[in-house]
Amino acid sequence: MLVKQPRWMYIHRMKQSRVLAPVSLIAALVLFAATLPFRDIFAGGLLHAFAEAAMIGGLADWFAVVALFHHPLGLPIPHTGILPRHRAKLTSGIIDMVQNRWLTKDTILERIVGWNVSALLLSTLDNAENRERLLRLLRGALGALLRDIDEKHFSERLTQLLARNVHTDDILRWTGAVGSRGVEQGLHGTLFAYGIGKGGEWLNTPEIRKVIVRHLHDIAEQYASNPVRRIGKWMAESVNALNYDDLAEAIVRTLGEELVRMRDDEAHPAREDFDRWMRGTIEGLQTNQEVRTVVEQWRTDMLDNGRASELLRQPVERLRAWLIGDLEKEDSVIMQQLRAAMEKALQGFATNEESQRQLDHWVKEKIATIVEQHHGEIGDMVKHNLEKLDDEELVRQIEEKVGDDLQFIRLNGAIVGGLVGTGIFLLKYFVFP
């Protein structure tokens, strides 16, 4: 297994190599000067030849290495400072190498084929901490979305959406479904009892008594349509035999007692009549032309004319405020629901191979489309990054990456040159004396 070197070791080794090359050249120069008086002796001549060739080889390689990046000694010698001078060609070559040789469309697409996106997703979200991070991300996104909602605009858009998609038949069908469900659960009985109770309270109000008394007076007047009855009415009123207040009290009491029986007696005939009427009304909602006309007028007034937007505005604002407040709580109801939904969805996805296959296909298809459409941007990115560097910075970065090896080229030049010089000396000494 490869072990990555610590950065301090790399820097230390690079400094050593950059010191070693000039030291070797200086050593060759010193050896050349020291052996100059002894070059006629075999050992001295051998060392002198080695030092001379090593010095020449080291200087030649130094010149070659420096010429790649700079003008040696600052002199504008032809064919030196190669990289800055041919920067455009270098950039073009790097772009071609990266875009058309290393990261070709076919190479990228071949690599994508082997991806198992579903397995990666499941392994990532199998970690509880990663799931919580995703939930926190959703929480923040939901909060930002809710805060940006304009309740007026949202209400208007919601009204427009309802106007386009909600028709009279829909309203009648939903109303019928809700009504049928309520009848099945016996809610209409509760509604009947509540209505009867309110009717009893309304019957006992002073205003209703006054209405009853007035109607009794009207009935008595209609009864006294001839002189005989008028005399009889007058005599009954005179001896208080016809007391309208007492009659009203008796009527209210009688009706109230009957309403109590209707409310409390589940077997009362009125309950059966109400049940039959309610069921028939619900069943005939969609075919009742009068109801249909009323609902259509209401729908037009509320939705098509936009009146519903003002009615929806306050509920929308209250709902938004509640949602934002709930998201800020640690025990958020919304987040609890999202967490439960995520757990359930992950469990289902983990056992559904078809869903996994579809996700993998969709992701790879989208990436392939992006690669096809934007592959040329790889070269643009490389070009943009290179153009941000001036010549000095570009040379510095290249030297940082390959400078270590370049110093060893100089060192090798000195060593190889010295060995060649030694070989030539021995050849001249023994073979061609």
Secondary structure as GFF3:
##gff-version 3
##sequence-region A 1 433
A	DSSP	alpha_helix	7	35	.	.	.	ID=ss1
A	DSSP	three_ten_helix	36	38	.	.	.	ID=ss2
A	DSSP	alpha_helix	42	69	.	.	.	ID=ss3
A	DSSP	three_ten_helix	72	74	.	.	.	ID=ss4
A	DSSP	alpha_helix	82	85	.	.	.	ID=ss5
A	DSSP	alpha_helix	87	97	.	.	.	ID=ss6
A	DSSP	pi_helix	98	102	.	.	.	ID=ss7
A	DSSP	alpha_helix	105	113	.	.	.	ID=ss8
A	DSSP	alpha_helix	117	125	.	.	.	ID=ss9
A	DSSP	alpha_helix	128	147	.	.	.	ID=ss10
A	DSSP	alpha_helix	151	165	.	.	.	ID=ss11
A	DSSP	alpha_helix	168	184	.	.	.	ID=ss12
A	DSSP	alpha_helix	187	203	.	.	.	ID=ss13
A	DSSP	alpha_helix	206	223	.	.	.	ID=ss14
A	DSSP	alpha_helix	227	238	.	.	.	ID=ss15
A	DSSP	alpha_helix	244	264	.	.	.	ID=ss16
A	DSSP	alpha_helix	269	283	.	.	.	ID=ss17
A	DSSP	alpha_helix	289	299	.	.	.	ID=ss18
A	DSSP	pi_helix	300	304	.	.	.	ID=ss19
A	DSSP	alpha_helix	307	327	.	.	.	ID=ss20
A	DSSP	alpha_helix	333	350	.	.	.	ID=ss21
A	DSSP	alpha_helix	353	374	.	.	.	ID=ss22
A	DSSP	alpha_helix	376	387	.	.	.	ID=ss23
A	DSSP	alpha_helix	391	426	.	.	.	ID=ss24
A	DSSP	pi_helix	427	431	.	.	.	ID=ss25
###
